[in-house]
Amino acid sequence: MQAQDPTQLVHLLAELRQEHRDLDSAIEQLVTSIGCDELQITRMKKRKLLLKDAIARLESKLIPDLDA
């Protein structure tokens, strides 16, 4: 992966967080609906976990390395 500008990383991080929140809302709506599609919910939850991992990776990139 290429080194990116910190402002680009912050922007991408914001987009991923928004998508994560949107998925959370969509999952909640599907779970409460009658006749919900379990497969779709499972896929959305998996995507949400992948987003969480990507967010954690980006956050760690934004933390400067400190030599001990």
TADACOR-V202985 format. One line per field, one symbol per residue. phi: phi as a letter, one per 40 degrees, with the letter a starting at -180 (. if undefined). burial: 1 if it has 9 or more other C-alpha atoms within 8 Angstrom, else 0. A space follows every 10 residues. Layout:
phi=???
burial=???
//
This chain:
phi=.ccbcdcccc cccccccccc cccdcccccc ccccgccccc cccccccccc cccccccccc cccccbcc
burial=0000000010 0010011011 0011001001 0000000000 1001100100 1101100110 00000000
//
